[in-house]
Amino acid sequence: MRQRAIILLMERQELIDRIRKLPQDRVAEVAEFIESLAQRERNASRANLHQALSDYAIEHAGTIVDLDPALEDAATNHLLQQDSGQ
């Protein structure tokens, strides 16, 4: 594991050195590419979170985990008060 980390660090440094040798306009292209990769990663993270929340909701819908007794009571009382006020 430590050896792999050292190799990755060397690869990273090699990339940095190669970027430093590029003309400025190419460095700007690299920066834009890196930002596009970061944006893709953020979007993937959001999509993964959304999927995890959806899966949880589907799995637990209507179970005791899903229901909040105090909230259910408040909603029921509210509905009953609305019905009696009509």
LODREN-635524 format. One record per residue: z negated, y, x of N, C-alpha, C, O in turn; residue in one letter. Coordinates in pm, whole numbers, plus 50000, padded with zeros to 5 digits. Layout:
! residues N
ZYXZYXZYXZYXA/...
END
This chain:
! residues 86
500004988150083500005000050000500005012550088500775021850063M/499155012850188499075024350277500385026250351500835037550372R/501005015050392502265015850464503345021950374504155030050419Q/503355018050247504345023650152504115038650136505085046250127R/502865042950132502555057250119503065064950241503575076050227A/502925059050358503415065550479504935066750475505495077050513I/505595056250431507065056450421507495067150320508435074650346I/506825067750207507165077950108506975091950164507785100850139L/505915093950239505655107050300506765110350399507215121850405L/507215100550477508295102750572509595105950498510335114950538M/509875098750389511065101450309511015115550251512015122550248E/509855119450204509675132850147509955143350252510655153150227R/509395141350371509595151050478511075151650518511595162350547Q/511735140150519513165139850551513955147850447514875155250482E/513615146150320514275153950216514055168950234514975176950220L/512825172550264512515186750286513335192250402513885203150393I/513415184550509514205188950626515675190450589516325200050632D/516195181150512517605181950472517855194050382518885200650395R/516925196750291517065208450203517035221350284517785230750256I/516165221950384516075233950467517375237050540517655248550572R/518175226850567519425228650640520575233050549521635236950597K/520365232650419521425236250325521615251350317520685258950342L/522835255650282523055269850255522235274050131521885265650048P/521935286850121521055291750015521565288249874520775284849786Q/522885289149853523405286049720523185271349684522985268049567D/523225262649783522965248449758521485245849733521125237049655R/520625253549798519185252349773518885256049628518035249949563V/519595266149578519415270049438519835258649345519185256249244A/520905251649379521345240149300520285229149301520015222849199E/519715226849418518655216649430517465220649342516895212149274V/517105233449345515985238149264516265236149116515375231949041A/517485239049072517845236948932517805222048895517345218348787E/518275213748986518245199348962516805194248950516485186248862F/515955199049039514545194949035513915199348904513155191748844I/514215211348858513675216148731514195207548615513445204748521E/515465203448621515985195048513515285181448512515025175848405S/514965176148629514215163648636512805165448578512315156948503L/512175176548612510825179148561510845180648409509965175548340A/511865187648358511985189448212512205175948143511635173348038Q/513025167548203513265154248148511965146248143511695139148047R/511155147548248509865140548253508925145648145508235137848080E/508885158948127508035164648021508485159747884507655156347800R/509785159547861510315154847733509975140147711509615136147600N/510085132247815509745117947804508265116247773507895107747693A/507425124347835505985123547809505685127047664504875120347599S/506325137547613506135141247472506605130247379505945126947281R/507755124547411508305113847327507375101647330507155095347226A/506835098447446505915087147457504645089647377504135080647310N/504125101947384502925105447308503215104547158502425098947082L/504345109947116504715109346975504815094946927504335091446819H/505435086647008505585072546971504225065646963503985057746872Q/503345068447058502015062447057501225066746934500545058546872A/501315079546898500615084346778501205078046652500465074446560L/502515076846647503155070446532502735055846520502415051046411S/502745048846631502335034746630500885033346583500575024446504D/500005042146631498605041746591498475044246441497755037146372Y/499185054346391499115057746249499605046146163498995042946061A/500695039946204501225028546128500245016846129500015010446027I/499685014246245498765002846258497485004746178496954995246121E/496975017146173495655019546114495695026345978494635029445922H/496865028845924496955035645794496185028045687496395016045667A/495305035145619494545029245509493345020945551492645015645465G/493105019645679491945012045725490745021345740490875033545726T/489615015745769488395023545787488535033445904487915044045904I/489365029946001489605038746114490345051346068490145062246122V/491185049745967492015060645918491265069745821491555081645811D/490305064245751489655071745645488395078745694487595073045768L/488235091045650487045098945678486315100545545486765108045459D/485185093345528484515093645397484175107745347484335110545228P/483725116445434483375130045391484625137545345484585144645244A/485695136045416486935142645378487485136845249487975144245163L/487405123745233487855117245109487035122344991487605125344885E/485715123245006484855128344899485205142744864485285146344747D/485405151044965485735165044941487065166244867487185174244775A/488055158344905489355158744839489235154044694489825160044604A/488485143344673488285138144536487595148544450488015151044337T/486535154544502485815164844426486715176644394486665182044283N/487525180644491488445191844469489425188544357489665196844269H/489985176644360490935172544257490265171844120490855175944019L/489055166644117488305165843988488015179743934488115182043814L/487665188944020487385202743976488665209243925488635216743827Q/489785206443989491055212043942491405206443805491875213843718Q/491185193343785491485187243656490595192643546491065194743434D/489315194943576488395199643472488605214443442488205219143335S/489225221843531489495236043511490755238443431490995249843392G/491565228443405492815230443331492635229643185493605231143110Q/
END
